[in-house]
Amino acid sequence: MSQVKLFRITGHYVQKHRKFSFSKDLRAITKEQALEQVLSTVTSQGFFRRQVKIDEVKEIKPEESKDYVIKYLSDLK
């Protein structure tokens, strides 16, 4: 059985010559799955994947998360 991990993905995209940064905490089994979830979310807002640049993908502990829903779901076990 695979263990669900927490990831923080940070990145940026450029729109009309302005740079916008983002950071997203989410639950996934692998880094690739987490990356796909973030790209899917960001591109659903009208951007192309080629416009989105990922700066960092790292595994985090539940207490490091800034998202209260992620913290709550991690404590349920």
PyMOL commands that set and color helices and strands:
alter all, ss='L'
color gray80, all
select helices_A, chain A and resi 31-43+49-51+62-64+68-76
alter helices_A, ss='H'
color red, helices_A
select strands_A, chain A and resi 5-15+18-28+52-60
alter strands_A, ss='S'
color yellow, strands_A
deselect
rebuild
show_as cartoon
